[in-house]
Amino acid sequence: MSFRDTKGTGLSIIIVSVLAAILFGCVQQPRIITDSMSLNVTAAATNASAFIEAGCIETGNGWLDCSSIGLEKMFSCEEIKVPGDLGGLSSKVPIVECNVLVENWTGDTDVGIMHLGCLYPLFKKYIIIENGEYKLIGSKEEFIQFFAPVESPEEALGFAVALTGSYPVYNMTIPENYKVFVPEIKTTYVEESGGEFNVHLFNMQICGCGNHPYYSIDYIVTRAGESKVISSERIYENPQFFDMCID
């Protein structure tokens, strides 16, 4: 009798655990895959040293104060920062991100390379130094015209990062208290196939109300420089963001 009770209790625990996993839709410890057969690409540092040499001051976490050389005023930058992971672009020009506030934006027209600010009308553009002159790259079309064609995995990574809000992750550790939705997660890779590049990046749902989960996102980057999402998967979320609204 004692043996049967113990066995039944154990079976009940297993059933409860399985049901809990189904109901909560999470896997506590996903397998992190960093050694896939796909071509892995390491991010190259963005070339922004010329801006610093010209007078921009590093203020921490990649942010720059370029007021001494007048870049904020010249290009209406609300803020300037060193963009991540653009060092693989073929044109090795110095480049920084210029985020512009468009106060009269109505939401019905495209402004800049991408919208950054939820309801706040902040848009990403870039400033480059070419032949000793500062030039603004203010749209996706201008970026593609200047940096295309895409001829290597490193360039494909640079295009996907520059033209979207996604970012690469090469070493991933998920905090124990995060809610996880998948059994395995692949870190960033770039895979060439059929003359195009599949770039595997990550993003977080920042705007709106809800739980603001993180996603892995696959982009196709063509040799002409066009990029589009081909798949996305919710991978985990921070319980502290549950039911939070971000405008």
N, C-alpha and C positions, 0 to 999 in steps of 0.2 A: 504494500500500500504506500509506504514511504517513497519507494522508487518511482511509482506511477505519479505521485503528486509532484515530485521534483521534476520529472520529465515534462509534465503538463505545464508547470510553472515556467520552465525554460522555453517551451514552445510558445506560451503566451507572450513572453518577453520578446521573442523573435518576431511574432506577428505584430505586436505593438510597434516595434522598431521599424518594420517594413512599412506599416501604415503611416507612421509619422514621417518617414522619408517621402512617401508619396504625397501626403497632405501638404507638407511644407516645401516640396519640390526642390530639395537641396541635397548636395553631397558635401560632407564636411571637409574632406581633404582631397581635392582633385589632384590628379597626376599632372605635374608640370613637365612638358616635353620641350627640350631645348636641343635635341640631337636628331631632328627629323632628317629625312633624306633630301628635303628641299634645300635650295641654296640659301644659306644664312648670310645676312649682310650686317656688318657692324656699322653703326652710325659714324659718319665723319664730322668732325667739328666744323661748325659754321665759321666762315672767314669774316670776322668783324673787327679785326685788329686795326685796320686802317681808320676806322671811325674813332677808336680810342686814341690812336696816335694823333688824329686831327683835333682832339679836344673833348670828345665825349667822356663822361665820367661814369664808371661802374658804380651803381648804387645798391647792388645786391640781387641775387637770384636772377641774373641775366638782364636786369633793367638798366637803362642808360639815361643819363642826363646830358643831352646834347645842346643845351641852351647856349653854351659859350660859342658854338659855331652856327647857331640859329636854325637848326634843322626842324625843331618843333614848329617854329613860326613859318619857315619856308614851305613846309608841306602840310601844315595844319594838324600835326600829330598831337593827339592827346597824351600819348605815351610811346616810348621807343624801347625796344628790347632786342636782345640777340635771339634770333629764331633757332629752334633746335633741329639738328640733323639735316641740314641742307648742304653739308660739305661735299656731297657726292655729285652735285650739279656740274655739268661739263664746263660751263663758263665760270671760271674761278674768280668771280668778282666779289669784292666785299659787299655784304648784304646785311641789313637789319630790318626788323619789323616795325612798321609805323601804323599805330592804331588810331583811327580817325573817328571823331564824334560827329555824326551827321544829325544835327538838331531837328531839321525839318523833314526827316525821312518819314514817308507815309506807309512804307512796307510794300508798295506796288512796283518798285523798281530795284534792280540790282545795283548795289553800291560796293565798291572795293572788291577784294578777292573772296571774302566771306564775312558773314555777320557773326560777331563775337558776343554780343551783350544781352541776349534774351530780349526783353522789352527795351532795354537800354540800347540806343542806336550806335553801337561801336563796331567799326569795320576794320578788317585787316588789310593793309597794303605793305609794300616793301620799298625800301630805299637802297639803291646800289651806287657804287662809285665806278664810273666807266670813263676812261681817259681823263682822269682827274676831276670829273664833274659828278655832282650828286644828281641822280635821276630817280623819279618816282615810277614804280610799277604798280599801277592802281587797279588792275583787273586781271582776271584769269587769262583773258585773251592776250594781254600784254606780257604776262609771265610766260605763257606758252611760246609766243613769238620770239621772246628773247632767249629762252633756255632750251627749247626743243631743237633737234629731235632727242628722244630718250633712247640711249644706246647701251645702257648697262643697268644691272640691278641697283647699283648705288644711285644712279640718276632717277630710276623709278621710285625708289624710296624717298628721295628728295622731293619729287613732284607730288607724291601722295601726301606727304607731310605738309608741304607748302600750300597746297590747294584745298585742304580739308581741315577739320578740327581734330583729326586723329593723331596719334603719336605711337612710336615704337616702344616696346618693352622687351629687354633682353634677359633680365634676371627678375623673376617674379616670386614674391613671397606674399601670401594672402594671410592677413591677420586672423587669428583663431575665431574671433567673434563675428566675422563676416558670414553672410548667408551665401552659399555657393550652389549653383544650378547645374553644373556640368561635371562629369567624371574626370575630364582631362582638359588641359589648356595648353595650346602651343604658343610659345613666345614668337616674337617677330621674325619673319622670314620673307624673302622675295624669291619667287619661282618664275622662270621664263618658260613660256609655252606658246607655240604658234605665233611667234613674233610679237607677243605682248608679255606683260609682267603682272603676276599676281602678287600683291603686296598685302601682308597680314599685319594689321595695326590694331590699336585699342582706342576706346573712347568711353566717356561717361555721359549719361543723360543728365545734363545740368539744369536745363530750364523746365519750368512747369511745376506741377504738384505730383507727389507720389514718393517712390522709394529711391529714385535716381540711381538705377543700376549701371554697372560697367558692362561694356560689350567688346567682343572681338569682332573686327570688321575686315572683310576681304575686299580689296579694290583691284580692278583691272586698270593698268596704266598702259596706254598704247604708245607706240614709237612717235606718234604725232603729238603726244603730251596730254591727250584727253584722259580723264580718270572718272570712273564710276563705281558705285558700290555693287558688288555681285552677291554678297551674303553678309549677314550679321547674326551674332548669337549672344544672348544675355548670359553672362558668366558668373557674376557675383554682385553683391551690394552691401553697403555699410548699414547696419541696423540703426545707427544714429541718425540717418537721413530719412527714416520712415515718415511718410506723410508730411514732408517738408515742402514748402512752396518757395521757389526761387524765380524771381522776375528779372 
